[in-house]
Amino acid sequence: MSGTSGTGRVSGASGTNGTFVGMPAFPDAAREAVRDERLRGNLRHATHTIRAKRAAAVAEVSDWAELREAGRRIKDHTLRHLDHYLLRLEESVTAAGGTVHWAADAAEANRIVVGLVKATGESEVVKVKSMATQEIGLNEALEAEGIRAYETDLAELIVQLGHDRPSHILVPAIHRNRGEIRDVFRSEMTAWGRPAPEGLTDSPTELAEAARLHLREKFLRAKVGVSGANFMVAETGTLVVVESEGNGRMCLTLPETLISVVGIEKTIPTWRDLEVFLQTLPRSSTAERMNPYTSLWTGTADDDGPHAFHLVLLDNGRTDTLADDVGRQALRCIRCSACLNVCPVYERAGGHAYGSVYPGPIGAILSPQLRGTASGIDASLPYASSLCGACYEVCPVAIDIPEVLVHLRERVAQGGPATRAGNKVVLRPAKGHAAERAAMRAARWAFGRPGVLRTGQRLAARTRRLHPRTLPGPGRAWSATRDLPEVPAEPFRDWWDRTDGGREETR
């Protein structure tokens, strides 16, 4: 249950650090997106529908709060002891007949997968949607070596045929309506395989059947499958994919070789731990009591499934994230997308504005940690939020996204990459924040001197009719989208003294 989507008809290429090539900073991308009324309508309808269904599904569970806390504890325990559980996972997968590969970054992961596919002699693969492979740009790496990757999740298929980008974790083509999907199928399916049926309409039944016919020939022909995983059970070496269509199960069972690319944070210790997440994930994502298809595989078997299984364990910035006491909670994420569906910023800007396969609130805290904050898009993502806290309220593993956002904003304001001076870690001052730092220093000075503060408050009250509606200079960007608070006619301290603490006004 992973994936993503986007708004323009543009190339889905991404750099090896996961940044969509040519993406502007979030404010610029969002400003363009909010002008697209059709996009906003599609997003509003889809997110509100999913949000309402999720709320009803969660309300059915009397111990939801306990399940949420259990998920948080399992994830936190695993992350604290991740080195131990990864080694145990490797032992279990190997004992079951699989082969484990370790990839420090996207380039290494791509080299491993390309090498494994080439070793089979095949020139095409089928994929069950995987955000990890999108993160590393695997499809582009395979294409560069003459290997074609076919996305088989329906929404991912729509994105691929439309030369598009995903914009949602659960519903990658959430920005497309039925008419657009019909047009994409009519114009693009022929170049990728079986053409769309004659007279195809925008009926959901007809669109699903067209996709089914188009994909069936690929499933029956493919010798290599590529997948991600929602969970990896260290105790048994079992990998888990949950989905709603059955296409994933075709990818996981029909090919002779299966290659799974999975982030190291997807590890959980025991089979029993899986019980918690198989209750919280479907309700938080698709608002179902359980997923229609829950596929589990452990190594290889002589008579069933792929004859060769390879697990590529992906770091790609996760170890650095793990070292951050505040930011590491982002690695609890089980990719349910609940935070996207309640976020007022995502609803208006869409997923493409985040410049990453991880959109919405979780992307705003995960991408800057995996990729760093050196680029304009990554430095802007921690500010892509109103800090309303709705994302934290719905997160099934209790990630305090607002806390991490503020933490990352501090990192951006203080500077880019850290340097070490003796035993101290020093952050360089960031460009563009000089005025903000000067204002904070002035405020600290004034708050430390009660007489100065009181004089300033009285002066502000007496001149309030002369105050501008927007801030001048560098502050103009802040006040362009916010109303400046109105200064009261009388400072609180003066009111308190005049009314004897409010008692005079109540007599």
Secondary structure, DSSP 8 states (H G I E B T S, - for coil): ------SSS----B-TTS-BTT---HHHHHHHHTT-HHHHHHHHHHHHHHHHHHHHHHHT-TTHHHHHHHHHHHHHHHHHTHHHHHHHHHHHHHHTT-EEEEESSHHHHHHHHHHHHHHHT-SEEEE---HHHHHHTHHHHHHHTT-EEEE-SHHHHHHHHTT-----SS-TTTT--HHHHHHHHHHHHHHHSS---TT--S-HHHHHHHHHHHHHHHHHH-SEEEE--SEEETTTTEEEEEESSSHHHHHHHSSSEEEEEEEGGGEES-HHHHHHHHHHHHHHHT--SS-SEEEEEES--SSSS-SEEEEEEE-TTHHHHHT-TTGGGGGG-----HHHHH-HHHHHH-SGGG-SSS-HHHHHHHHHHHH-S-SHHHHHGGGS-----HHHHH-TT---HHHHHHHHHHHHHH-SSEEEETTEEEE---TT-HHHHHHHHHHHHHHT-HHHHHHHHHHHHHTGGG--SS--GGGHHHHTTS------SS-HHHHHHHTTTTHHHH-
